[in-house]
Structure formats: structure tokens, C-alpha cells
Amino acid sequence: MKYHILFTVALAASVIIFTGCNRSRISEYPDQSADTVRRVDDIRHNARDQHHMVDLESVRTANRLNFREQQIRNTHAALRQQHVNEANAEATESDA
């Protein structure tokens, strides 16, 4: 009798292990249908694309800001140089 129970438990465990559980909540694709697999893959693909687009947009924004900052620096450098040139011209005129 003891062996019959042990054999039944072993048989049930092996059936569960070999057949698996298709409706498991921890499974990546719980119902294993092609539609669900496609839907989950599409969501992941779309999320990856959106993340990539956000990264590209942030790089473009950073480049625009860097370009604008460089333009401002060049403008101020030109104004400073113009001021220095005018000061040198006045000093030269006063020396002459």
C-alpha cells in the first residue's frame, strides 16, 4: 500500500513536470497564443522605439543648445574684441 501511494505521487509529479503549466501567472506569455505573443512583442518593440526616439530628441536638443551657446560666446567675443580695438584706437590717437 505504501508503494502504491508513493508511485502515484511520483507519477503525478512527473506528469506535472513534463506537461508544464500553460496558464501559469509567472509565465512570460500566460496563454501561449500567437496573438498574445505578437501583442507583447509589439508593446516591447514600441517601447524600445519610443525610448530610442526620446534619446535622439535629447541629443538633438543638447546639440541645438550647444550650438546656440557657441553662437552667444562668439558674439560676446566679437563685442569684447571690438571694444578692445576701439580702446586701442583711442589710446593711439591720444598718443599721437
C-alpha positions, 0 to 999 in steps of 0.5 A: 500500500505504501508503494502504491501511494508513493508511485502515484505521487511520483507519477503525478509529479512527473506528469506535472513536470513534463506537461508544464503549466500553460496558464501559469501567472509567472509565465512570460506569455500566460496563454501561449497564443500567437496573438498574445505573443505578437501583442507583447512583442509589439508593446516591447518593440514600441517601447524600445522605439519610443525610448530610442526616439526620446534619446535622439530628441535629447541629443538633438536638443543638447546639440541645438543648445550647444550650438546656440551657446557657441553662437552667444560666446562668439558674439560676446567675443566679437563685442569684447574684441571690438571694444578692445580695438576701439580702446586701442584706437583711442589710446593711439590717437591720444598718443599721437 
